[in-house]
């Protein structure tokens, strides 16, 4: 029997590349669609088919579905910076909501009706309590969260009105690295890679954005989930889409939180990184970053009940995987620019 073929949009990005690795290990074929605006061609694992292009380019996506027998789509291509979305909301609504509608249209035309969306904990805004269940109130605090929530809503109506099967995976904070794939965003805005840059002496200090939150040490709390565990959650979600389900437009019915259910403050992350790296990491206090909720911690009970078991639940272990990946990079992470990514080819890639 031919291997099942999954389209991974954004498959040249940090999480997308790990997703392709996981699909392959589960005996599935990955077709990557990526415009390389933020991804790296060399991040796409060997064996995956690469198509250069944008999810909003109707000709490209129609051609892709005509050429490949796609069984389901994992849609990861998106802009992901909360702070930037506060400054450039239209950019986020265009890329994260409007363009994927073109993809949905091409899917409908090709008769592909299974979709896994990379959604986000940002849809919850500042939740009333943590851990957050999937049916908590949806009140994003930033355009990034809204752009993802709007796509969830569009998919919910595709499920109810058109019989689509979809899963919205609400990621908490993806972190860590596999043997060949780690985080190399340009520009980097995420806490753990920036902390590791400070540890490596590539930046003077790590900025702590706000120390006056209503949390135990005054800094924001997040739920860090290893990127490979995150990818495995999509495999579970794909299996769920094969099961019969009632057609409903209820967002919570289609949503799955992916997190470890454990929150760590910014200061705790820095302390854990100091242990992993065996050195003091200089810090600088900064004002709060607009759009940041004080605490986001998942209840991932639903996904666990469906058979998902995270393997890397220890924060130091997650940080250590990122640190060791970083140390293996030949020229330091600052060297590469998105696109070809040749300067940063991983050994063994
Ligand atoms: N932070 C700092 N200093 C930095 C960078 C970040 O103090 O230099 C703080 C942030 O203020 C925040 C925490 O570290 O409190 C984590 O920030 P990240 O930028 O690493 O991650 P976010 O929580 O803002 O966002 C991430 C993803 C989003 C996703 C969200 C869901 O980037 O896509 O997790 O929790 F929506």
Boltz pocket constraint, residues with backbone or C-beta under 6 A from the ligand:
constraints:
  - pocket:
      binder: B
      contacts: [[A, 80], [A, 81], [A, 82], [A, 120], [A, 121], [A, 122], [A, 171], [A, 172], [A, 173], [A, 174], [A, 189], [A, 190], [A, 191], [A, 192], [A, 194], [A, 206], [A, 207], [A, 208], [A, 209], [A, 210], [A, 220], [A, 221], [A, 222], [A, 266], [A, 289], [A, 292], [A, 293], [A, 296]]
      max_distance: 6.0
